[in-house]
Every structure is written in structure tokens, then in C-alpha cells.
Amino acid sequence: MPLKRQARTDPTDTSRQLPQLEVVIEIPRGSFLKRGSTGELDFISPFPCPFNYGSVDQYIGLEGDLLDAVVLGPRLQRGKRVTVPAVGAVGLTDRGMYDDKIICSPAPATPRQRFLILLFFRLYAKCKGVLNFFRGCPGRNACDGWGDATEAISRAQPRKDEEWTGSDISF
């Protein structure tokens, strides 16, 4: 499925268009339950998720799972499909495997939103490192910073099979 494009809403930067992605919400904003792309419960978080978290089921990310996406804005119901512009990406390394998190929003992310998103993912990487230690899963865990959404999407592979059964890697 080709990406739809939307012109940037910033009137000073009309040189590029933002990709529009269909995101399936897996973790509604405010939820304590962390579910994977197959719907199975991964863990219960001590903190509520500060945004809607889901996946773009047309793409497979670098770690072999559906491409992860964050949708900024009000709480959305689990299972809801929304089409939103991809305004950026955050790089995350989990157990030594790099993974892009596409940041989606109807409007460009403000500097404050970008700061808070990066702060969340830095904390998330540290907590996931502790969880991985207790699970016996070695490897580096870190937030690798803010990046371009189009570049992050280009690193993903288009999904070819109709039946998604999950990643070969256990999370």
C-alpha cells in the first residue's frame, strides 16, 4: 500500500510532505497494560502510557515486529485504526536491537512535545533494561534520539503476508 502524503502544516517549510500512516492502537493513552502487536500482555507498567501506542501493520520494523507508532492527542480506544501524519521518529535500542518508533500527530510536534517524548523513551529504555536483566535478556537498552519519519519508514520492510502471527523474537 503506497504512503499517502500531506503537506507540512508549518508555512515556513513546504519543501517536503509528511507521510500518512494507518496506525492500529494497541495501548491507549493512560493505560498501564503493555501489549504487543499480537495483543498478548507483555507487562504491567508502574506508570501510565502518556500517549497512544500502536503499530503500522503494513510494515515490519528492524527487530522483526510490526513497525511501532505513537499517536499524540486524546486517548483512543484499543483496536482503533487512525490515519495520521508521521511527524518524526525516535530510535530505541532494546536488547541490542535497533527499532524505530514513528511519532504521529495531526500537527507538527512542538519542541516541548519532542522533549517529553524523548524523556519518556529514555526512562522507558532504562526500565526495559531492568526488566530485561531480570528476564535474562542481555543487550544494550537506550533511547537513540529524534529522527526523520520518512527515513525511519524507509528502514522498515513492507509486510508481504496477510496473516501476521508475530515476530520470531520473543519480547
C-alpha positions as CSV (number, residue, x, y, z in Angstrom):
1,M,0.0,0.0,0.0
2,P,1.6,3.3,-1.0
3,L,2.0,6.0,1.6
4,K,-0.3,8.9,1.4
5,R,1.4,12.3,1.8
6,Q,0.2,15.5,3.4
7,A,1.9,18.9,3.1
8,R,3.6,20.1,6.2
9,T,1.4,22.5,8.2
10,D,4.4,24.7,9.0
11,P,4.1,27.5,6.4
12,T,7.8,28.2,6.5
13,D,8.7,24.6,5.4
14,T,6.9,23.5,2.3
15,S,9.9,21.6,0.9
16,R,8.6,18.2,2.0
17,Q,5.4,16.3,2.6
18,L,4.7,14.2,5.6
19,P,3.8,10.5,5.2
20,Q,0.3,9.5,6.3
21,L,0.2,6.2,8.1
22,E,-2.6,4.0,9.3
23,V,-1.9,3.1,13.0
24,V,-3.7,0.4,15.0
25,I,-3.9,1.4,18.6
26,E,-2.6,-1.3,21.0
27,I,-2.1,0.7,24.2
28,P,-4.5,3.6,24.8
29,R,-3.1,6.8,26.4
30,G,-3.3,6.3,30.2
31,S,-3.1,2.5,30.1
32,F,-0.9,0.5,32.4
33,L,-1.1,-2.6,30.3
34,K,1.7,-3.0,27.7
35,R,0.6,-5.3,24.9
36,G,2.5,-6.4,21.9
37,S,1.4,-6.4,18.2
38,T,-0.3,-9.8,18.6
39,G,-2.4,-8.5,21.5
40,E,-0.7,-10.6,24.2
41,L,0.1,-8.8,27.5
42,D,3.9,-8.1,27.7
43,F,4.0,-6.5,31.2
44,I,2.1,-4.2,33.5
45,S,3.7,-0.8,33.8
46,P,4.1,1.1,37.1
47,F,3.4,4.3,35.0
48,P,0.5,5.0,32.6
49,C,1.5,5.3,29.0
50,P,1.5,9.1,28.2
51,F,0.3,8.7,24.6
52,N,-1.5,6.2,22.3
53,Y,0.9,3.5,21.3
54,G,0.4,1.1,18.4
55,S,1.7,-0.2,15.2
56,V,1.7,0.3,11.4
57,D,0.7,-3.2,10.3
58,Q,1.8,-2.6,6.7
59,Y,5.5,-2.6,7.8
60,I,7.9,-4.7,9.7
61,G,10.4,-2.9,11.8
62,L,14.1,-3.7,12.1
63,E,13.6,-6.0,15.1
64,G,11.2,-8.2,13.1
65,D,7.9,-7.0,14.7
66,L,5.3,-4.6,13.2
67,L,6.6,-1.0,12.9
68,D,5.8,0.8,16.2
69,A,4.0,4.1,16.2
70,V,3.0,6.7,18.8
71,V,-0.1,8.8,18.2
72,L,-0.2,12.1,20.0
73,G,-3.5,13.6,21.2
74,P,-6.6,12.4,23.2
75,R,-7.0,8.8,24.3
76,L,-8.0,6.4,21.6
77,Q,-9.7,3.1,22.1
78,R,-7.6,-0.2,21.8
79,G,-8.0,-1.6,18.3
80,K,-9.0,1.7,16.7
81,R,-7.4,2.4,13.3
82,V,-6.4,6.0,12.7
83,T,-4.7,7.6,9.7
84,V,-2.3,10.4,10.8
85,P,0.8,12.2,9.5
86,A,4.2,10.9,10.7
87,V,5.9,14.0,12.1
88,G,9.1,12.3,13.4
89,A,10.7,9.2,14.8
90,V,12.5,8.1,17.9
91,G,15.3,5.5,17.7
92,L,15.2,2.9,20.5
93,T,17.6,0.1,21.2
94,D,16.2,-2.9,23.1
95,R,18.5,-5.8,23.9
96,G,20.9,-4.6,21.3
97,M,18.3,-4.4,18.5
98,Y,17.5,-1.0,17.0
99,D,13.9,-0.2,16.5
100,D,12.2,3.0,15.2
101,K,9.1,4.4,16.9
102,I,7.2,6.6,14.4
103,I,5.7,9.7,16.0
104,C,2.3,10.6,14.5
105,S,0.2,13.7,15.1
106,P,-2.2,15.9,13.2
107,A,0.2,18.8,13.8
108,P,4.0,19.0,13.9
109,A,5.4,18.1,17.3
110,T,6.4,21.2,19.3
111,P,9.8,21.4,20.9
112,R,8.2,20.7,24.3
113,Q,6.4,17.6,23.0
114,R,9.7,16.4,21.4
115,F,11.5,16.9,24.7
116,L,8.8,15.0,26.7
117,I,8.6,12.1,24.1
118,L,12.4,11.7,24.3
119,L,12.3,11.9,28.1
120,F,9.7,9.2,28.2
121,F,11.7,6.9,25.8
122,R,14.9,7.5,27.8
123,L,13.1,6.4,31.0
124,Y,11.4,3.5,29.1
125,A,14.8,2.3,27.9
126,K,16.2,2.3,31.4
127,C,13.1,0.5,32.8
128,K,13.2,-2.0,30.0
129,G,16.9,-2.7,30.7
130,V,16.0,-3.6,34.3
131,L,13.1,-5.8,33.1
132,N,15.4,-7.5,30.5
133,F,18.0,-8.1,33.2
134,F,15.5,-10.0,35.4
135,R,14.2,-11.8,32.3
136,G,17.8,-12.9,31.5
137,C,17.8,-11.0,28.2
138,P,21.2,-9.2,27.8
139,G,22.0,-6.3,25.4
140,R,22.1,-2.6,25.3
141,N,18.9,-0.6,26.1
142,A,18.9,3.1,25.1
143,C,16.9,5.9,23.5
144,D,19.0,6.9,20.5
145,G,17.3,10.3,19.8
146,W,14.9,12.1,17.5
147,G,14.9,11.4,13.8
148,D,13.1,11.9,10.5
149,A,9.9,9.9,10.0
150,T,10.5,9.3,6.2
151,E,14.0,7.9,6.9
152,A,12.6,5.6,9.7
153,I,9.8,4.3,7.5
154,S,12.4,3.6,4.7
155,R,14.3,1.3,7.1
156,A,11.2,-0.8,7.6
157,Q,10.1,-3.6,5.2
158,P,6.7,-3.7,3.6
159,R,4.7,-6.6,5.0
160,K,4.0,-9.2,2.4
161,D,2.0,-11.8,4.2
162,E,-1.7,-11.4,5.0
163,E,-1.6,-13.5,8.2
164,W,0.6,-11.8,10.8
165,T,1.5,-14.3,13.5
166,G,4.0,-12.2,15.4
167,S,7.8,-11.7,15.5
168,D,10.2,-14.6,15.6
169,I,11.9,-12.8,18.5
170,S,10.2,-13.1,21.9
171,F,9.7,-9.8,23.7
